[in-house]
């Protein structure tokens, strides 16, 4: 944990306690009342009324006495509500005061994981392991090392987790991906063997073993593994793609064409796939103009120019036509193209709608405003603008009718 973050958590915890101390004049002395307040707060927390639970618990905080039970409930409320900074500060204080409580350390680890503070997550996980060896904690530490790009350390913790739970599909798959990315294909294959002996048709581990065989250049083994996956109904892009490529490498052209085409039906955005289909059809001596060239054209369209360039060009075309008000149709055409190349550019949708408005094509304008509302953030200025325009245009249509 960095010194900066540590200080921030401590300060957060102290501020939390200080803010709660304001209510001490109302703190009940009776143990029966205390039990009642705790029970009520727990009930509120159980039905996700965490703000109300926190308000109840605040009356039980005593600045002169460390009340672990109350602070633990407060920390859990903040954790449940997603206020991770306050939760972390409280759990840090609890963990420091009660170092043998493993739950507080696990909560800190979970908070750092959810906030993607990976070095802190790793350290908190190691603190947990000082008290108990928990496979899920070992796996999460491995995830942390993967995120900071330390694959050797990640693999070491994944292997430790698998030593306790060898049939854990989730951990095994992550360990195999690390090995494949590090080009240790034999290591990935060996790691999967015991698991696949027990569960030979597993739809997560078997495809990863097939991928390791493919990357290794063992195409016959790839076919053996992936064809079985297809036969049992695993109809996914990687299965068809790597099966098709393996059939191509082993000169089984008809099967390669079938699998690569099946992959294209699932995902038609891969230049290498379009090129591969063209090459396979070429090897099958298909008509160049009728079957090969169209696939080469598809591949070429994907790389010359790229989508980002096309978006920028069409956006500028559209902006020019829009500002000059010379051709609403041209502006619409280019904004549609810009949006096609960059779907996150949702402002294009309201601009297109407004252009249709200027053409007095109110039905199309409403349709495009609605497209914007389907992807925009409710409550944003753009969302409110589109909503207002739809209401206005519906009124205009009513008057026309």
C-alpha positions in Angstrom: 0.0 0.0 0.0 1.4 3.4 -1.0 2.1 5.9 1.8 -0.3 8.4 0.1 -3.2 5.9 0.0 -2.5 4.7 3.5 -2.6 8.2 4.8 -5.8 8.9 2.9 -7.5 5.8 4.3 -6.5 6.7 7.9 -7.7 10.3 7.5 -11.0 9.0 6.0 -11.5 6.7 8.9 -10.7 9.5 11.4 -13.0 11.9 9.7 -15.7 9.3 9.7 -15.4 8.8 13.4 -15.2 12.6 14.0 -18.3 13.3 12.0 -20.3 10.6 13.9 -19.2 12.0 17.3 -21.4 15.0 16.8 -24.4 12.9 17.8 -22.9 11.7 21.1 -25.3 13.7 23.2 -28.0 11.3 22.0 -26.0 8.1 22.4 -28.1 5.6 24.5 -26.5 4.1 27.6 -28.8 1.2 27.9 -27.5 -2.2 26.6 -31.1 -3.1 25.6 -31.5 0.0 23.6 -28.1 -0.6 21.9 -29.1 -4.1 21.0 -32.4 -2.8 19.6 -30.6 -0.2 17.5 -28.1 -2.7 16.1 -30.9 -5.1 15.3 -32.9 -2.4 13.5 -29.8 -1.2 11.6 -29.0 -4.8 10.5 -32.6 -5.2 9.2 -32.3 -1.9 7.3 -29.0 -3.1 5.8 -30.6 -6.4 4.8 -33.2 -4.6 2.7 -30.6 -2.3 1.2 -31.7 0.8 3.1 -28.0 1.5 4.0 -28.4 5.3 4.5 -31.0 4.7 7.1 -28.9 2.0 8.7 -25.9 4.3 8.9 -28.0 7.0 10.5 -29.2 4.6 13.2 -25.6 3.3 13.9 -24.2 6.8 14.1 -26.0 7.3 17.5 -24.0 4.3 18.9 -20.5 5.6 18.2 -18.7 6.6 21.3 -15.4 8.6 20.9 -14.1 7.4 24.2 -14.7 3.7 23.6 -13.8 1.5 20.6 -17.0 -0.4 19.7 -15.9 -3.0 17.2 -19.5 -4.3 16.6 -20.9 -0.9 15.7 -17.9 0.1 13.4 -18.1 -3.2 11.7 -21.7 -2.7 10.9 -21.0 0.8 9.6 -18.1 -0.4 7.5 -20.4 -3.1 6.0 -23.1 -0.5 5.2 -20.6 1.7 3.4 -19.2 -1.4 1.5 -22.7 -2.5 0.5 -23.7 1.0 -0.7 -20.5 1.3 -2.8 -18.9 4.1 -0.7 -15.6 2.3 -0.9 -13.4 5.1 0.3 -15.3 5.4 3.6 -15.5 1.7 3.9 -11.8 1.3 3.4 -11.0 3.9 6.0 -13.2 2.1 8.6 -12.0 -1.3 7.7 -8.4 -0.1 8.0 -9.0 1.1 11.5 -10.8 -2.1 12.4 -8.0 -4.2 11.0 -5.4 -2.2 12.9 -7.3 -2.5 16.2 -8.2 -6.2 15.7 -5.4 -7.6 13.5 -6.6 -11.2 13.9 -9.9 -10.6 12.2 -9.6 -12.0 8.8 -12.9 -10.5 7.5 -11.6 -6.9 7.8 -8.5 -7.8 5.7 -10.6 -9.6 3.1 -13.0 -6.6 2.8 -10.0 -4.3 2.2 -8.7 -6.7 -0.5 -12.2 -6.7 -2.1 -12.4 -2.9 -2.0 -9.0 -2.5 -3.7 -10.0 -5.0 -6.3 -13.2 -3.2 -7.1 -11.5 0.2 -7.3 -8.7 -1.4 -9.4 -6.0 -0.5 -6.9 -4.1 -3.6 -7.8 -0.9 -3.2 -5.8 -3.0 -2.4 -2.7 -5.2 -5.4 -3.5 -2.2 -7.7 -3.7 -0.8 -6.5 -0.3 -4.2 -6.8 1.4 -4.4 -10.4 0.0 -1.0 -11.2 1.3 -2.1 -9.9 4.7 -5.0 -12.4 4.6 -2.7 -15.2 3.8 -0.8 -14.5 6.9 -3.9 -15.7 8.8 -5.3 -18.4 6.5 -4.7 -19.9 3.1 -7.9 -19.3 1.1 -7.9 -20.4 -2.6 -10.2 -17.5 -3.6 -7.7 -15.0 -2.1 -4.8 -16.7 -3.9 -6.7 -16.4 -7.2 -7.5 -12.7 -6.6 -3.8 -12.0 -5.8 -3.0 -13.7 -9.1 -5.5 -11.4 -10.9 -3.8 -8.4 -9.4 -0.4 -9.5 -10.7 -2.0 -10.0 -14.1 -3.3 -6.5 -14.1 0.1 -5.0 -13.4 1.6 -7.2 -16.0 3.6 -9.6 -13.8 2.6 -12.9 -15.4 5.2 -15.0 -13.5 3.8 -13.9 -10.1 0.2 -14.3 -11.3 0.9 -17.9 -12.4 2.6 -18.7 -9.1 -0.6 -17.7 -7.2 -2.9 -19.4 -9.7 -0.9 -22.6 -9.3 -1.2 -22.4 -5.5 -5.0 -21.9 -5.8 -5.2 -24.9 -8.1 -3.3 -27.0 -5.7 -6.2 -26.6 -3.3 -9.0 -26.7 -5.9 -7.7 -28.4 -9.0 -11.1 -28.5 -10.7 -11.6 -24.7 -10.5 -12.4 -23.9 -14.1 -12.2 -20.1 -13.6 -8.7 -20.2 -12.1 -7.4 -22.8 -14.5 -8.6 -20.8 -17.5 -6.7 -17.7 -16.3 -3.6 -19.7 -15.7 -3.8 -21.2 -19.2 -4.2 -17.8 -20.7 -1.1 -16.5 -18.9 0.9 -19.5 -20.2 -0.4 -19.1 -23.8 0.3 -15.4 -23.8 3.8 -16.2 -22.6 4.1 -18.7 -25.5 4.5 -21.7 -23.1 2.0 -23.8 -25.1 3.2 -27.1 -23.7 2.8 -25.8 -20.2 -0.8 -24.7 -20.9 -1.6 -28.1 -22.5 -0.1 -30.0 -19.6 -1.9 -27.9 -17.0 -5.3 -28.8 -18.6 -4.8 -32.5 -18.9 -5.9 -33.6 -15.5 -9.0 -31.3 -15.6 -10.0 -32.6 -19.1 -9.6 -36.2 -17.9 -12.4 -35.5 -15.5 -14.4 -33.2 -17.8 -13.3 -33.9 -21.4 -16.0 -31.7 -23.1 -15.7 -28.6 -20.9 -16.5 -25.7 -23.1 -14.0 -23.3 -21.5 -10.9 -25.4 -20.9 -11.0 -27.6 -24.0 -11.1 -24.7 -26.4 -8.1 -23.1 -24.6 -6.2 -26.4 -25.0 -7.1 -26.3 -28.7 -5.8 -22.8 -28.9 -2.5 -23.9 -27.3 -2.2 -26.7 -29.9 -2.9 -24.2 -32.7 -0.3 -21.6 -31.4 2.2 -24.5 -31.1 1.6 -25.4 -34.8 0.0 -28.8 -34.0 -2.9 -28.4 -36.3 -4.1 -32.0 -36.2 -4.4 -31.9 -32.4 -6.2 -28.6 -32.7 -8.7 -30.2 -35.1 -9.2 -33.2 -32.8 -10.0 -30.9 -29.8 -12.1 -28.3 -31.6 -14.0 -30.6 -33.9 -15.3 -32.4 -30.8 -16.3 -29.0 -29.3 -18.3 -28.2 -32.5 -19.9 -31.7 -32.5 -21.3 -31.2 -29.0 -22.7 -27.8 -30.0 -20.1 -25.2 -29.2 -21.0 -22.8 -31.9 -18.7 -19.9 -31.2 -16.4 -17.7 -33.2 -13.1 -19.1 -31.8 -14.1 -22.7 -32.5 -15.0 -22.0 -36.1 -12.0 -19.7 -36.7 -9.2 -21.8 -35.4 -10.8 -25.0 -36.7 -11.0 -23.4 -40.2 -7.4 -22.2 -40.0 -6.2 -25.6 -38.9 -8.1 -27.3 -41.8 -6.5 -24.8 -44.2 -3.0 -25.6 -42.8 -3.7 -29.3 -43.3 -5.0 -28.8 -46.9 -8.5 -29.8 -46.1 -9.9 -26.9 -48.2 -13.6 -27.7 -48.2 -13.7 -28.0 -44.4 -11.7 -24.9 -44.0 -14.1 -22.9 -46.2 -17.1 -24.2 -44.3 -15.6 -23.3 -40.9 -14.2 -19.9 -41.8 -17.6 -18.9 -43.4 -19.3 -20.0 -40.2 -17.0 -17.8 -38.2 -17.8 -14.8 -40.5 -21.5 -15.3 -39.9 -20.8 -14.7 -36.2 -18.3 -11.8 -36.5 -17.7 -10.0 -39.8 -15.2 -7.5 -38.5 -11.9 -9.4 -38.9 -9.6 -8.5 -41.7 -7.6 -11.7 -41.3 -10.8 -13.8 -41.6 -12.0 -12.1 -44.8 -8.5 -12.6 -46.3 -8.4 -16.2 -45.2 -11.8 -16.9 -46.8 -10.6 -15.3 -50.1 -7.4 -17.3 -50.0 -9.2 -20.6 -49.3 -11.6 -19.9 -52.2 -8.6 -19.2 -54.4 -7.1 -22.5 -53.5 -10.4 -24.2 -54.3 -10.2 -22.6 -57.8 -13.4 -20.7 -57.4 -14.3 -17.9 -59.8 -12.2 -14.9 -59.1 -14.7 -12.2 -60.0 -17.7 -14.1 -58.5 -16.3 -15.5 -55.2 -12.6 -14.5 -54.5 -12.6 -10.8 -55.4 -15.6 -9.9 -53.2 -13.8 -11.3 -50.1 -10.6 -9.5 -51.0 -12.6 -6.3 -51.4 -14.1 -6.9 -47.9 -10.6 -7.3 -46.5 -9.3 -4.2 -48.3 -12.2 -2.1 -47.0 -11.2 -3.0 -43.5 -7.7 -1.6 -43.7 -7.8 1.2 -46.3 -8.7 3.6 -44.7 -9.3 2.6 -41.1 -12.5 3.3 -39.2 -11.1 6.1 -37.2 -10.0 8.0 -40.3 -13.3 7.4 -42.0 -15.2 8.7 -39.0 -13.1 11.9 -38.9 -13.5 12.5 -42.6 -17.2 12.0 -42.7 -17.7 14.1 -39.5 -15.9 17.0 -41.1 -17.9 16.6 -44.3 -21.2 16.5 -42.3 -20.1 19.5 -40.3 -19.4 21.5 -43.4 -22.7 20.8 -45.0 -24.5 21.4 -41.7 -22.9 24.8 -41.0 -23.4 26.0 -44.6 -27.0 24.8 -44.7 -26.4 24.2 -48.4 -27.6 20.5 -48.3 -29.3 18.9 -45.4 -29.3 15.6 -47.4 -25.5 15.7 -47.7 -25.1 16.5 -44.1 -27.4 13.6 -43.1 -25.5 11.2 -45.5 -22.1 12.0 -44.0 -23.2 12.0 -40.3 -24.7 8.6 -40.9 -21.4 7.4 -42.2 -19.5 9.0 -39.3 -21.8 7.2 -36.9 -21.4 3.9 -38.7 -17.6 4.1 -38.4 -17.7 5.3 -34.8 -20.9 4.2 -33.0 -19.8 6.0 -29.8 -20.4 9.3 -31.6 -24.0 9.5 -30.5 -24.2 13.3 -31.0 -24.5 12.4 -34.7 -27.9 11.0 -34.1 -29.4 14.3 -32.8 -27.7 16.2 -35.6 -29.2 13.9 -38.2 -32.6 14.3 -36.5 -32.2 18.1 -36.6 -31.3 18.0 -40.3 -34.5 16.0 -41.0 -36.4 18.7 -38.9 -35.0 21.4 -41.2 -36.3 19.4 -44.2 -39.7 19.3 -42.4 -39.5 15.5 -42.4 -40.8 15.3 -38.9 -41.4 11.5 -38.8 -37.8 10.8 -39.7 -36.6 13.5 -37.2 -38.6 11.8 -34.4 -37.2 8.4 -35.4 -33.6 9.6 -35.1 -34.2 11.5 -31.9 -35.6 8.2 -30.5 -32.5 6.4 -31.6 -30.5 8.9 -29.6 -32.6 8.4 -26.5 -32.0 4.7 -26.8 -28.3 5.1 -26.2 -28.0 8.5 -24.4 -27.7 8.9 -20.6 -31.1 9.8 -19.0 -31.0 13.2 -17.4 -28.2 14.6 -19.6 -28.7 17.8 -21.5 -28.7 15.9 -24.8 -31.4 13.5 -23.5 -33.6 16.4 -22.4 -33.1 18.2 -25.7 -34.1 15.2 -27.7 -37.1 14.6 -25.5 -38.3 18.2 -25.9 -37.9 18.0 -29.6 -39.9 14.8 -29.9 -42.7 16.4 -27.9 -42.6 19.5 -30.1 -42.5 17.6 -33.4 -45.4 15.3 -32.4 -47.4 18.5 -31.9 -46.4 19.7 -35.4 -47.5 16.4 -36.9 -50.8 16.6 -35.1 -51.4 20.1 -36.4 -50.6 18.9 -40.0 -53.1 16.1 -39.8 
